[in-house]
Amino acid sequence: MYWMGHVKLNKDDTFIEEFDKVIEREGPFTSWDLFQLTYEAELTTMTSDFDGLRSLDYLPHVDFLPHQIDTAKQVVEHMNGRAILADEVGLGKTIEAGLILKEYMIRGLVKKALIIAPASLVNQWTRELNEKFYIPAIAHRKNYPWQDYDVLVTSMDTAKKNPHCEEIKQINYDFVLVDEAHKLKNHKTQNYQFVRSLKKKYCLLLTATPVQNRLVDIFNLVSILKPGHLGNYDSFIKQYGKSRHKLKQDAYLKQLIQQVMIRNTRKETELSQTKRHIETVWVNFSEDEQSVYDSLVDLTEPFTSFSKVTFLRELCSSREACFLSLQKYAKNEKNSQSYLEPVMNKIEQLPHHVKAQKIVELMEKIGDEKVIIFTEYRATQFYLQWYLQQHNITSVPYRGGFKRGKKDWMRQLFENHAQVLIATEAGGEGINLQFCNHLINYDLPWNPMRLEQRIGRIHRYGQDNDVHIYNIAIRDTVEEHVMNLLYEKIDLFEKVIGDLDDILAELEINDIETEIQSIFSESSSTGEAKIKLDNLTSVIESTHSNHAIGEDQQYGN
Amino acid sequence: MAIKDLKQFLETYFTAHHCTINEKEDGVFTVQLTEELDRALMNRPFYWHYVKKMGRPGQPMELTFITNPEKREQKGEWIHFGSPRLQQIMNHLKNNECFTQLFQKVETTERTALFPWLVLNVKISYKGKQKKDEIISIGLHLVNGTMKLEMMDILRDLPLQNTISNFCYTISPIIKVRSGFYRVEAVLEDYLQNQDQEWADESQKKLDEEVDLLKHFYVDRTDLEDPEDQMKREIDDIKKRYEPTVTMQVINGGIFYLADNTMN
């Protein structure tokens, strides 16, 4: 029924219908005590103001940071529940999103919600929503009917497949959230069209890298939330072209984007109060080790130079990693045994790895505190665990491949019992270890984004202390080049790497790790590789300084 | 009078459901549930199914609640305004304690008449860009048509019970309960008409703006399969988000038989 022009009025006859029946059959009637309690309960759960966050009263066990509360308020009060949350890694986008969802649920505005996250994070989302926010979210499992559950968490790959896709499209969602939303930037992809086609009232897109390459990326993201906010496709392209540089020049466009996007940076938030202390720890190979390394370098046999770089990296990590890898290669490639065997024999003779020894030394310096060691290789992980045990240092392993339960258990063992957690790369994503503030990079990833993810495990929301990061590298090896040229030259340890992603995209480098690997493998000498690597970093550096500093930071408020 | 003292609230709730409460120390207490409450709160239908099948009485659980946050590390459930347990209890109340019929307790040896009042507690929700609620407690004298606001506050101080006291008798309503209900509804509608509509106007303005933007977005789109369909769906989304709506919902209500002089 329409009433007062445009205001719709819903009246409720169910009470009187029921009450009539109860009177007719003379009961049952509630006692005065319970009648009053029910009234009190309603007074307690009602929301008496349009503004403000009621959810904070409901979550006394969580300490929210000011920027998280501000973000949630802004999304609810001013953006009307549709926004891109684009905080830098580790500032708590999940927390902000959870707070917003909770607020809408308390106000009775959201009942049906769909969370789309990367497959590896589905369980973590589910657990955080349940434990932190008391939101009864459920991870979607095979054969769950989508309609039957109010808050489901799923992966994009599952959701967009049939029969799920068709089922999901029929549902009227009150709230849809897409984590890692930069994967939606291309409007021609199935992912993009799927999300566009969902029936949704409120919608949050989470990404740490909202603008990567082209300005049209942001046009596409905004068009999911507010089609037309940035005009239509043709007019947008005509006015702004496809380059991202226009963003700097056009204050009006920036302002429009600010209305739908919030980006908090470490610099602006209180997180910057805890600092990163970075120390590079140089070690030298022992004579024996160096000689094995050199003979690997000198191998001119026709195995792909790509694998050669890998062998060298592995030898810098542990005898075991390199040995296993050579062994596998020898098995698969006929004839390679003849020239690999001598090297393998030499490896077998090697004493303990110089880096492992360095770790024990470092541990003595650090004392009783918790330490995370990251390595790229599983063989190294095993070796280190054994080696530390020999020196009475307790440790637990952690890998991405562990099942959820085992991950939680390892995390708990680490928190309560073991001094060291040894994690491989895949384990780097997704766990939060704020109770620890020492991190050793036993070997460095060749992709700075992954390094940032490692550090992000401990230097994030909830960390109360300064964090200490130790990078171990061996002189006169590939490690030295990568350390000097990639990390130290562009000062990547000190800076937060947020911008790097953009820069690489601008240079049209998809994967920096592959880029570096091919530099090494395609160069005929170490000198040549060094020059190429130096060139690469110079380009990155110059692009960086040309970049309006903090450009991205200025979007949000 | 929203819940001020959570412990008091819980005690009343469990006592009214015939549970035994044991205070362990300040801010920590245990509750021995009855079968009825175990079934309502503990979510273990299979247990009760099997126990009954075997003809056993079954053992309702005992719960330990912690109301003092300082002690939340102790064994037991920390219960606070946001905790799922309290939400569950409040929902249990809201779903089950809707209707009542109560009589004022009168100590008398003379015949005393009790007059019928229809009491309704109504939640009004205003939803546009944002949402807020208002709760109105209203009473209607079913004989002479008098209306009173803040009825629950007035009633709070009266002794009320489910049975009628000795020597008392009830006067039959002249206004039927259903017509009384519609009278109250009409008064509330009148109240709504006279309110500030700014929130609704703003929401409507926002709605119109976004629909306009959306239509512009679809001008000359040739790259989409069903631009019409997509646009219609998105207009629906916008409406759901902004459309100004007022909802009236009765929380609970009942007939209260009160002595004549009570309400003066």
Interface residues (C-beta under 8 A of the other chain):
Chain A: W3 M4 H6 V7 K8 L9 N10 K11 D12 F15 I16 E18 F19 D20 V22 I23 G27 P28 F29 T30 S31 W32 D33 L34 F35 Q36 L37 T38 Y39 E40 A41 E42 L43 T44 T45 M46 T47 S48 D49 F50 D51 S55 D57 Y58 L59 P60 H61 V76 E77 N80 G81 R82 R107 G108 L109 Y134 P136 N172 R196 S197 K199 K200 K201 Y202 S223 K226 P227 G228 H229 G231 N232 Y233 D234
Chain B: M1 A2 I3 F9 T12 Y13 T15 A16 P69 R72 W78 H80 F81 G82 S83 P84 Q87 I89 M90 L93 K94 N96 E97 C98 F99 T100 Q101 L102 L120 N121 K123 S125 Y126 K127 K129 Q130 K131 K132 D133 E134 I135 S137 M152 R156 L160 Q161 N162 V177 R178 F181 E185 E189 L192 Q193 Q197 W199 A200 Q204 K206 E210 D212 L213 L214 K215 H216 F217 Y218 V219 D220 R221 D223 Q230 R233 E234 D236 D237 K240 R241 Y242 E243 P244 T245 V246 T247 M248 Q249 V250 I251 N252 G253 G254 I255
